[in-house]
Every structure is written in structure tokens, then in C-alpha cells.
Amino acid sequence: MLVTLINFSIGWSINNELLLILSTGLIGSLLGFLKFNAFPARIFLGDSGSLTIGFFLVTSVLIASKNVISQNIDLTFSIILLAVPIIDTLRVMVVRLLQARNPFLADRSHLHHIILEADIRHEAVVFILHCFSILFAAASILYYLDYKLVGLVLFTLLAFILLFIRKLLLNYKKIYQNIFSKELLLKLSSIILVFTIFKNQQPNRFVEHVVSEE
């Protein structure tokens, strides 16, 4: 949806009727489906729908990345804008090939599966992926507006996070478990208790000292 809105904005700014028609059609179809696909989903998009939407989405992005003056297509803009599905697909296929498995065989190695395995709720997973999509969209807009270096740096940073998200989540989980472990919480509770007792005893000692002097 976000990619389609950006394509629509570009089509409007450069007065490209074909891009406007494609983007408007995609926005309408996606909005109609979103109501039933939002969590908890009642309808899931099949292969035919996914491939059709993917085809029109990539086509509209390529049209949007075409330079009006030189008529050249800037694939960098397209890759940045579609970074989440591109990175997810490439990472999954490379991992499967390295493990001598069929790259087209379904498994649970996609980004959303990895995040779910970190005991993160479904709604939070959707929110995280939406945040990445928004940040990549921001990077693509910066690149499109000739802030190319800023856009590329942001893209590289986000791509690195997505490529190594499993390792990052495992480290996060270990740190989280260490911070909130029962042993550590008991130690902290003991320290706080001792400090509270010591603090409460200080005024009593001061009073005893004054009384003894009198």
C-alpha cells in the first residue's frame, strides 16, 4: 500500500497517466482486501493474487523510477522502495541453497517467522515490518529527491539489520533474559531492601546521638 501511494504521488507530480491508473487500481484493490486480511485475518491471499499484485507493483515502480528527461530507469530507486520483499526473498533463497535445499520449497525462514520465533506477538511483528517499510520508503524518497547519499546510507543500515535479524534477535533475547532473570531480580530486590533499611535507621541514630549529648 505504501509503495503504491508513493508511485501515485510520483505519477501525479510528473503527470504520468499510466502510472496514475496502475496506482489507483492497486490502491482500490488493496484497500478492499485489507479489511478482510487485517489481524485476525478472515481471508488469505493465494498465489494467483500475490503474483498478480506483485507484477503490477513492480511494473508501477519501474515506471516511477524512469527518468523523464533521459528516459533511463534507475533500478536503485526501485530496489530501495521494494527492499523488504527483495531482501526477504534473496536471504531465504540463499540460505536454502547453502543448506542444499530446494530454494522454492516453503519453510519458516521468512522475516516474519524469525521475528515470531523471538516470542514477539503477531501485532508487534506486523508493526515492526511496517516500520521497516516506512523507513525504506523514506530512504527511497530521499534518493528520488537527489539526497542520494543519505538515502543509500539509510538503505544500507536497514538492509544490514534485516539480513542479520535472526542473530540480532537472539542476542536481544539473551540480553533480555539476563536482565529480567529471577536471580538478578532477587539480587536487586535484596539490595533495595538493605538500602531502605539502612536509610530508615539513619534518622534514629541521629536522634540517639543528640539525646546522648544532652
C-alpha positions, -999 to 999 in steps of 0.1 A, spaced: 0 0 0 28 24 10 47 17 -22 16 22 -43 9 56 -26 45 67 -34 40 56 -70 7 75 -72 24 107 -58 52 104 -84 27 98 -112 8 129 -101 40 150 -99 52 140 -134 17 138 -149 21 101 -159 -14 88 -167 -3 51 -170 13 52 -135 -17 70 -121 -41 44 -135 -20 15 -122 -15 30 -88 -52 39 -84 -63 4 -94 -38 -12 -69 -49 11 -41 -85 3 -46 -79 -35 -48 -56 -35 -18 -80 -14 4 -108 -37 -4 -88 -68 6 -72 -51 36 -104 -51 56 -106 -89 55 -68 -96 57 -61 -75 88 -54 -94 120 -72 -117 128 -73 -125 91 -105 -140 76 -92 -142 40 -56 -150 29 -42 -140 -5 -34 -170 -27 -6 -174 -52 -26 -160 -81 -35 -128 -62 0 -124 -48 17 -129 -82 -7 -105 -99 -3 -78 -73 35 -83 -74 36 -80 -112 16 -47 -112 35 -34 -82 69 -40 -98 57 -26 -131 44 6 -115 77 10 -95 98 7 -127 76 33 -144 80 56 -114 118 51 -115 121 62 -152 138 95 -156 115 119 -175 144 136 -194 169 108 -201 142 80 -202 166 58 -182 153 35 -154 171 40 -121 170 5 -106 185 17 -73 153 36 -65 132 5 -73 154 -17 -51 152 7 -21 115 11 -24 109 -27 -26 137 -35 -2 117 -56 23 103 -82 -1 136 -82 -22 158 -87 9 135 -113 24 133 -133 -9 171 -132 -16 180 -140 20 157 -170 22 168 -184 -12 205 -181 -4 200 -198 30 181 -227 14 208 -231 -13 236 -231 12 217 -258 31 214 -278 -1 176 -275 -1 151 -266 -28 151 -227 -29 114 -228 -39 103 -251 -11 82 -234 16 96 -232 51 96 -210 82 127 -189 74 110 -157 63 114 -125 82 80 -126 99 87 -162 110 120 -153 125 105 -124 145 76 -146 157 102 -172 170 116 -145 193 83 -146 213 70 -114 198 32 -110 193 16 -111 158 5 -75 161 41 -64 170 56 -83 141 32 -65 117 42 -32 133 79 -39 130 77 -48 93 55 -18 87 82 4 104 109 -11 81 87 -5 51 82 32 61 119 37 67 128 21 33 101 43 17 117 74 33 151 63 20 137 59 -15 121 94 -13 154 109 -2 172 92 -31 145 103 -55 148 139 -43 186 138 -51 197 132 -14 212 101 -28 240 96 -3 216 99 27 191 75 11 218 49 3 233 51 39 198 46 54 191 18 30 224 0 38 218 3 75 183 -11 73 193 -38 49 221 -49 73 196 -52 101 172 -73 80 199 -96 67 212 -104 102 179 -101 120 180 -137 134 214 -131 151 203 -97 164 171 -111 178 190 -140 195 213 -115 212 184 -93 222 167 -123 237 198 -133 257 202 -98 270 165 -95 278 165 -128 297 197 -119 316 183 -85 326 149 -100 338 162 -133 351 149 -143 386 184 -144 401 191 -108 390 157 -96 402 162 -112 436 197 -96 439 182 -62 430 154 -67 455 178 -76 482 200 -45 475 169 -22 475 157 -38 508 191 -34 525 193 2 513 158 10 525 165 -5 560 198 14 562 181 47 551 154 43 577 179 36 605 199 68 599 174 93 615 171 71 646 208 71 651 209 108 647 182 112 674 201 89 697 233 109 693 215 142 701 198 127 732 231 113 745 248 147 741 221 164 761 
